[in-house]
Amino acid sequence: MKNVNNTLRAVAFAIMAGTVVIGTTACAVARDQQTVGAYVDDATITTQVKAKLVEDKTTSAASINVETLNGTVQLSGFAKSSAERSQAAALAQSVKGVKSVRNDVIVRP
């Protein structure tokens, strides 16, 4: 039950922060993904990565954007340190279904 509450809290935060999981990857379905299942898997991965960023006290989920396409997670935005940047990538990589992580987060103190 605790994981469900944490996930719900993370999804609510993502919505409040202006992250719309379906909206950020909707055009990818038509261009690069062949099945609705793959699209749903990517949306799930995006939500789970965002939830991990919210739960982790060393990362700023509001400053890091997450997009997923065919199991590849792309992180973008800003971090306050290289440690935060690395932690965001490690958290993303730890999510089930992630094939690779592209870390485009910029360190800006």
N, C-alpha and C positions, 0 to 999 in steps of 0.2 A: 504494500500500500504506500510505503514511503516513496518508492521509485515513481509510482503513478502521480503522487502529489508533486514531486520534484519536476517531473516532465510537464505536468499541467501548468505549474508555475513558470517554467521556462518558456512554454508556448505562449502563455499570456504576456510574458515580458517581450518576447519576440514580436508579437502583434503590436504591443504598445510602442516598441522601438521603431515600428514602421517596416518590419520585415514580413513580407508576405511570401511564404514558402512557395505556394502555387504560382503566384505572380512572377517570382524571380526566375522560374525555370519553364514557364508555360510555352514559350516559343521554341524551346529546345526539343519538345516532343515532336513537333512538325519537321524539324530539320535533321536532328541527329539521333533520336531514339526511335526504335522501331515498335515498341510495345507500350501499352498503357502500364503494364506491370513494372517496366523499367523506370517509367516516370514516377510511379508511386514509390518505388524503392529509393529513388534519388530524393524525393521530397521527405521521406522518412529519415534518410541519412542526414539531410540538412537540418531537420528538426532536432535530431539526437545530438548532432555536433553543437548546435546553438545551445541546447540544454546543458551540455557539459561546460561550455564557456560561461554560462550563467552561474552554474553551481561552483565553479572553480574561483576561489577568492583572488587568484593571482592574474586572472585575465579580465579584461573589460569587454563583455559581450556587446555592449552598445557601440564600441569602436571597431569591432571586427565583423565584417560581412562574410556570409557563408553561402556558397552556391555549389550544387552538385550536378554533374553530368556523367552518366554512365559509370557511376561509382568513383569518379575523380572529384575530390573536394577542392574547391578553390577558395582560399582565404584572402581577403583584401581588407584594406582599412589601415588603422594606425595602432601601434603599440608604444608603450612608454619605455620599453627596454627590449634588448634582444632575448632576454630570458622569457618575457611575456610572449614574444613572437614565437619562440621555440615551444613554449608550453601549449600555445594554441594549436600548433601543428601536431604535437604529441597527442593532445586530446582528440583532435579530428581523426588521427590515424587509429586510435583505440576503438572507434565505433565500428561495429559489425557491418560488413558490406563495403567498407571503404577500400578501394583498390590502390589509390594513391592520393597524395595531398600536394597541391600546388600552393605554396606559401608566398603570396604577394603582399603580405603585411609589411608596412613601412614603419621603421622605428623612428619615432619623433618624440624626443623628451619634453 
